[in-house]
């Protein structure tokens, strides 16, 4: 009977060690993922800012005028299309 109890205690001890190790490994992985998430959110914020800069009405108008030679039509060139 004491041999069975000893084996159960050893099994329980190894189970606790294994569970503790797994918990620490998972916690370390969680910290890595949270760090990665922080960097990705930072990059996303920068990309949103860059997108809003490139897509601003002022910049689009400036590129259309300077690089493409476009200009807004005059009032005489505007036509109303009936429905």
C-alpha positions in Angstrom: 0.0 0.0 0.0 2.8 2.4 0.8 4.4 1.8 -2.6 1.2 2.8 -4.3 1.0 6.0 -2.1 4.6 6.8 -2.9 4.0 6.3 -6.6 0.9 8.6 -6.4 3.0 11.2 -4.6 5.7 11.0 -7.2 3.2 11.2 -10.1 1.5 14.2 -8.4 4.9 15.9 -7.9 5.8 15.5 -11.6 2.4 16.7 -12.6 2.9 19.9 -10.6 6.3 20.4 -12.1 5.0 19.9 -15.6 2.0 22.2 -15.0 4.2 24.9 -13.5 6.7 24.7 -16.5 3.8 24.8 -19.0 2.3 27.8 -17.2 5.6 29.7 -17.3 6.1 28.9 -20.9 2.6 30.0 -21.8 3.1 33.2 -19.8 6.4 34.0 -21.6 4.6 33.4 -25.0 1.8 35.7 -23.9 4.3 38.4 -23.1 5.9 38.0 -26.5 2.5 38.3 -28.2 1.5 41.3 -26.2 4.8 43.0 -27.2 4.2 42.1 -30.8 0.7 43.5 -30.6 2.0 46.8 -29.2 4.5 47.1 -32.1 1.8 46.3 -34.6 -0.6 48.8 -33.1 2.1 51.4 -33.3 2.8 50.6 -37.0 -0.9 50.7 -37.7 -1.2 54.2 -36.2 1.8 55.4 -38.3 0.2 53.9 -41.4 -3.1 55.6 -40.7 -1.3 58.9 -40.3 0.7 58.3 -43.5 -2.5 57.3 -45.4 -4.3 60.4 -44.3 -1.3 62.6 -45.3 -1.1 61.0 -48.8 -4.9 61.1 -49.3 -5.5 64.7 -48.1 -7.5 66.8 -50.5 -4.8 69.5 -50.5 -2.1 67.0 -51.7 -4.4 65.4 -54.3 -5.2 68.8 -55.7 -1.6 69.8 -55.7 -0.4 66.6 -57.5 -3.3 67.0 -60.0 -2.3 70.6 -60.8 1.5 70.3 -60.7 2.3 66.8 -62.0 -0.7 66.1 -64.2 -1.5 69.6 -65.4 -5.1 69.3 -64.4 -7.2 72.3 -63.4 -10.8 72.8 -62.1 -13.3 73.7 -64.9 -14.5 77.2 -65.1 -18.2 78.1 -64.7 -18.7 78.3 -68.4 -17.5 74.8 -68.8 -19.9 73.3 -66.3 -23.1 71.6 -67.5 -26.0 70.4 -65.5 -27.2 67.0 -66.6 -31.0 66.4 -66.2 -32.1 63.2 -64.5 
